Amino acid sequence: MDLQPALTCAVVAPLPLALWPGQLQRLRKARIRVVASHVAAEDFDPWLALVRQAGLLPGALCSLVTCDLPWLVARQGKGPMIVVLEPLETDTRDNWQAFVNLIAGLIDPHMRFAALPGPLCLRGDWRPDVHLDLPLIRHFPCDPCTLSGSCPGPLAPTQGLRPRPQPVSNQFDLVEAATGQIELVDGRQYHCDSEQWGMPEVQTAVGRGQLYLDQSTKARLDDFAEDLRLIERTPSGQWQPSATPPFAAEEAELRSILCELLGIVVDIGVGPLRYLDMLAPMIATGAIRYLGIEPDLRHLLAIAPHLPGAVWAQGYGEALPLPDACADAVLMLRSVNHLHDLDAGLAQAARVLRPGGQLLLVDNVTFGLLRTTDQRARAHAIPVSVTPFEHFRNDDASEVLARLPQDWPVLRQRSVQPGGSNQWLLLLRKPGPVPLGGQSGVG
Ligand SMILES: C[S@@+](CC[C@H](N)C(=O)[O-])C[C@H]1O[C@@H](n2cnc3c(N)ncnc32)[C@H](O)[C@@H]1O
């Protein structure tokens, strides 16, 4: 998500604006609109809804004094939001370090931070997610300062930072052009029309055979099997759309594993719950006990009524609200690349899995869509708030496998290859006793 154009956001300040001298003027310079100077805690959610309805990005103004853990936690998981920090003359390096430690533990990747100008030396190695290009208005006394002499100055870029992950798309568009970069489908020329991806990614996707024809007229692609056709290279070297829907073989394999699950199943990042038809009878017969974890409350509210007997928790893969070794199987189905901290997410999955339990990971690598200019315009008109929990990487099976404990037996691995779709699969077993009777008969 690119927050920069959305900085015509609405900001709420925790104190009446009269107590924040010069604030309004500075926010306006940053194209930030202050629509309310104070919103009571109980009115915050309705305020968020109103701001989003108005097409604005919600923001909150605070200082190191007011931005404490309860304040942040109360605002997590509510979708994209920007927190604008106001540096104060009373800030110290220790206060900033405490703040940096605090937000390092935050797990909501959609809460983004910006700061009004102040002395960067105080901020240590923290860099805001959103840069506000504003002059330093207020005078900050920098003496006495331990950095005196080596201070980079209040507006100089900071060094040696470990930035928070930035969302990445897992798709690029190839649009037909008179003189394109790449020739496909009956000799027609295509141009890669993407701000994030260039020819190296296009070549990788071509090498993996991951180009699809967008044959839909929908505003939003929601059924890839129906909406897309894989572009395949014929034996004579031509590129042609396949006649059959993509993903059939991959989905059949995935379903064959899911239907053999037994015991307590933890599903991380359930989304719209594609496998309701299989899971419902498995829960009803007592073959599995199903626990779905999902950060986006809208998904939970939509699916919960359709899966009686399941248990739901709003949460993140990086911080599972579950005890150690409680699950017989952990699933991450197309949510692996959505984790903003993959190592933390895999470590959590390993923690909650019992010895002998199975970890099933499925996700997709980058792919290209052959689109008309109309299809592309339509896709780009979709507001960011519709897809707030984006990808943070496009790892494939081997990249994820390399980050898992090397002594875990790999029961099944499907990597992305030409002729198949861009969906990979990994099934591993945590070392320990033999799995529950008959579980996933692939061990
Ligand atoms: C592409 S959907 C996959 C949904 C479903 N598992 C499926 O296979 O269709 C990815 C899901 O991961 C969720 N997600 C995003 N970030 C997450 C995180 N940090 N931890 C757990 N789930 C996350 C998203 O909200 C979304 O529902």
The ligand as an SDF file (V2000), in Angstrom:
LIG
                    3D

 27 29  0  0  0  0  0  0  0  0999 V2000
   -5.0880  -14.7190    0.2500 C   0  0  0  0  0  0  0  0  0  0  0  0
   -5.9520  -14.8340    1.7450 S   0  0  0  0  0  0  0  0  0  0  0  0
   -6.0310  -16.5980    1.9620 C   0  0  0  0  0  0  0  0  0  0  0  0
   -7.2970  -17.0220    2.6370 C   0  0  0  0  0  0  0  0  0  0  0  0
   -7.5210  -18.5220    2.7460 C   0  0  0  0  0  0  0  0  0  0  0  0
   -6.6090  -19.1460    3.6700 N   0  0  0  0  0  0  0  0  0  0  0  0
   -7.4550  -19.1840    1.3850 C   0  0  0  0  0  0  0  0  0  0  0  0
   -6.6510  -20.0770    1.1980 O   0  0  0  0  0  0  0  0  0  0  0  0
   -8.2010  -18.7850    0.5050 O   0  0  0  0  0  0  0  0  0  0  0  0
   -4.7550  -14.3760    2.9660 C   0  0  0  0  0  0  0  0  0  0  0  0
   -5.3500  -14.2090    4.3200 C   0  0  0  0  0  0  0  0  0  0  0  0
   -4.3030  -13.9970    5.2710 O   0  0  0  0  0  0  0  0  0  0  0  0
   -4.7390  -13.0180    6.1800 C   0  0  0  0  0  0  0  0  0  0  0  0
   -3.5740  -12.3970    6.8250 N   0  0  0  0  0  0  0  0  0  0  0  0
   -2.9470  -11.2590    6.4930 C   0  0  0  0  0  0  0  0  0  0  0  0
   -1.9510  -10.9990    7.3320 N   0  0  0  0  0  0  0  0  0  0  0  0
   -1.9410  -12.0030    8.2400 C   0  0  0  0  0  0  0  0  0  0  0  0
   -1.1480  -12.3030    9.3830 C   0  0  0  0  0  0  0  0  0  0  0  0
   -0.1420  -11.5010    9.7500 N   0  0  0  0  0  0  0  0  0  0  0  0
   -1.4430  -13.4130   10.0960 N   0  0  0  0  0  0  0  0  0  0  0  0
   -2.4580  -14.2240    9.7200 C   0  0  0  0  0  0  0  0  0  0  0  0
   -3.2340  -13.9930    8.6440 N   0  0  0  0  0  0  0  0  0  0  0  0
   -2.9810  -12.9060    7.9170 C   0  0  0  0  0  0  0  0  0  0  0  0
   -5.5340  -12.0590    5.3220 C   0  0  0  0  0  0  0  0  0  0  0  0
   -6.3970  -11.2370    6.0900 O   0  0  0  0  0  0  0  0  0  0  0  0
   -6.2740  -13.0130    4.4330 C   0  0  0  0  0  0  0  0  0  0  0  0
   -7.4830  -13.3990    4.9770 O   0  0  0  0  0  0  0  0  0  0  0  0
  1  2  1  0
  2  3  1  0
  2 10  1  0
  3  4  1  0
  4  5  1  0
  5  6  1  0
  5  7  1  0
  7  8  2  0
  7  9  1  0
 10 11  1  0
 11 12  1  0
 11 26  1  0
 12 13  1  0
 13 14  1  0
 13 24  1  0
 14 15  1  0
 14 23  1  0
 15 16  2  0
 16 17  1  0
 17 18  1  0
 17 23  2  0
 18 19  1  0
 18 20  2  0
 20 21  1  0
 21 22  2  0
 22 23  1  0
 24 25  1  0
 24 26  1  0
 26 27  1  0
M  CHG  2   2   1   9  -1
M  END
$$$$
